[in-house]
Amino acid sequence: MYAVYKQAHPPTGIEFSMYCNFFNNSERNLVVAGTSQLYVYRLNRDAEALTKNDRSTEGKAHREKLELAASFSFFGNVMSMASVQLAGAKRDALLLSFKDAKLSVVEYDPGTHDLKTLSLHYFEEPELRVGHPGGCADHPGLRACCLHLLRQNGHLPQGRRDVSAPPHPEPCPHSVWCPCLH
C-alpha cells in the first residue's frame, strides 16, 4: 500500500559520484548516487576490429564502455557519499549520510549481491541535527570517517591505524574542526 508516497519513476539526475574499489580490490568502479538510488558501473575495455572506413593505423581500436553492474534503492535521499577503506577489507565501504543526521556505512556482499550494513548511526540530539549532513573519509591510514553538520562533527573509527600511514596527517579539508582522530 502506498498511502503517503509512491515513487513513480527512478531518479534520472546524479548528485554524487566517486571512483572506488566497490566489488573487490582488483577492480575500480564508478559509483553514482541520485536521490534515493545508487548505481555502480564497471568499465569494460573491448578490442574490436575496425571497419575499412576507419583511419587507424593498427587495425584494432580499444573501446571503453560503462556497464551498469548493480543498482540499489534506499528509503531516503542520499545527502552525501564517501568511500572508506577498512582495515583488512577486500573492498571499499561507502559512507552514506541521510537527512536528520543519519549515517550508514555499507559494503557490497558478493554472497547476496546486495549491500551489507556495517554500521548505522543516528545522532538524536536536536542540536546535532542542524544543517546539511555531509560525510568524508579521513586519511586512508586512519581508516575512519566523520559526519559534518552545521556546528558539530562526529567521528566513527573504522579499524586499526595503518603502520604505513604518516604519523601526523594533515587536518581534514572539509571542516575547520576535524583533527582526523587522535
N, C-alpha and C positions, 0 to 999 in steps of 0.2 A: 504494500500500500504506500502510495506517495501522497500523503495527506498535506504535507507542507511544501516540499520541494522535490522536483524531479529534473535531472539534467537531461535535456532533450538531445544535445549533441556534445561530443567531447570537445575540449578547447582546441582552438587552432593556433593560438599565439604561444610564443615561447617567452618565458620570463627569466629563466636561469639556465646556464649551460656550463659544463665542465668536461674535461678530458681526464679520465682516471682508469685505474685497473678494476673495473666493476666485476667482471666474471672471474678473472684469475690474474696472477701477477705477470703472466707472459703476454697478455693481450690488453691493449688500451682501448677504451670505448668512449664514445661521445654520449654523455648523459645530459638530457634536457628536461626541464620541468615547465609545464604550463598549467597554471591554476591548480587543478586537482589531479593532474596526470603526470606520470614520469615515463619518459621514453629513453631506451638505451639502444644506441646504434653501433654497429660493427663496420669497420672499414674493410671492404673486400678489394683486393688487388687482383684483377683478371688480366691475363695476357691474351689479346685477341688478334687474329690475323687481320692485316689491313686490306682494304679493297684496292683496286687498281687506281682509283682516283686520288687516293691519299698520297701526299708528297713526302712521306717519311723515308729516311734512307735505310733503315734497318729491317723493315718487313714485319716487325711486331711492335705494337703500341701497348703501353701499360695504362689500363683504365682503372680508376679507383671509384668505387661506388659505396654509398652509405646503404646499409641494410638494417632494417628495423629488427633487432634481436629480441627485445622484450618491451612490454609496456605494463604499467601498474597504475591503479586508481587509488585515490585517497578520499577520505570523507571530509577533508578540509583543504583550504587553499595553502599551497606551499609559499611561505613568506621569505625563506632564504634556504640556500643549499650550499653545502661544502663537503669536501672529501677529506677523510681522515684515515691514516694507515695505522691500524692497531698492531701492537707488538705481537709478532708470531703469526699474524693472519696471512691467509693465502690470497686475499683480495682486499680492496679498499672498502671502507664503510662510508655511508652517507650520513651526514648530519643535516636533518631537516627540521626547520622551525616552522611553527604554525601560529595562528592568531592566539592571543591571550597567554603568551609566554609558555607555550607548549613546545617541547623539544623531543625529537626522536632520533635515535641512532640505529640505522638499519643496514643490513648486509644481504647480499644475494646468497640464497641457499640452493646449491645445484641439485640437491636431492628432491626438492619440491618445485624447483623452477619458480620460486616466489621470493619475496622479501622476508627476511627474518629480523624481528625486532631485537636488538641487543640491549637497549635501554630506553625507557620513557621517563620524561621529566615534566613536571608541571609546577610552576612557581606560583603558589596560591595567593600570596600577599598582594593586595591591590596596588601597593606602590611599586611592585616588581612588574606589573602588567602595563605600565605606562610606556607608550612609544611603540615603534615598529620593531618587532624582533628580527634579529639578524645573527646568523651563526658564522663562525670562522674556525677553520682548523689551524691550531697553533703550529709552531715549528715542528717539522717531521720528527726530530729527535725526541720531542717531549710526548708525542702521541696523545695529545689532548685537544679538547675543543672548548669553545666558550660561546655563550649566548649574550648578545649585546642588546640592551634596551635603552630607553632614553637616559636613565640615570643609573642603571645598575648593570653589572656584569656577573655572569655565573660561569664557573669553570667545572668541567667534567673530566677528571683524569681517566684516561683510557689505556692503561697499560704501564709498562715499565719504561724508564728512560733508556734510550739507545746510547750505548757506550761510544758510538762514533759521532754523536752529536756534539756541537760546541758546548763548552761548559756554561757560558753566559750568552744566550741568544739575544738578538735584538728584540725590542718590545713589539707587540702585536700591532700591525699597521692600522687596524680597524678601530682602535679606541685609544683615548688618552690614558685611561687607567686600565691597563691589561698587562700585568707583569709576566704573563705567559708561564704561570706556575712557578713554584719555588723548588 
